[in-house]
Amino acid sequence: MQSRYLEILDFTQFFDHFVFTPNAENVLEKELKREIPVSVGIELVVVDMSRNA
């Protein structure tokens, strides 16, 4: 059995949102982001059925 990941979609969704990132003093700072990278994939599993006979 072999498996690998197959990416079927890769795009950027433009959307204003806030994220909280820690700075040097471990204090969370609020930052405005304008895009979200999106990647969609599937795990492809290949099974050799001829070996089971």
URJOLIN-V530405 format. One record per pair of residues at least 24 apart in sequence whose C-alpha atoms are under 10 Angstrom apart, sorted by the first residue. I is the first residue (numbers start at 1). J is the second residue. D is the distance in whole Angstrom. If there is no record, write none. Layout:
[[I/J/D] [I/J/D]]
//
This chain:
[[1/45/7] [1/46/6] [1/47/5] [1/48/7] [1/49/9] [2/44/8] [2/45/6] [2/46/5] [2/47/7] [2/48/9] [3/43/7] [3/44/5] [3/45/4] [3/46/6] [3/47/9] [4/42/8] [4/43/6] [4/44/5] [4/45/7] [4/46/9] [5/41/7] [5/42/6] [5/43/4] [5/44/6] [5/45/9] [6/40/9] [6/41/5] [6/42/5] [6/43/6] [6/44/7] [7/39/7] [7/40/6] [7/41/4] [7/42/7] [7/43/9] [8/39/8] [8/40/6] [8/41/5] [8/42/7] [9/38/8] [9/39/6] [9/40/5] [9/41/7] [9/42/10] [10/37/8] [10/38/6] [10/39/4] [10/40/6] [10/41/9] [11/36/9] [11/37/6] [11/38/5] [11/39/7] [11/40/9] [12/36/6] [12/37/5] [12/38/6] [12/39/9] [13/37/6] [13/38/7]]
//
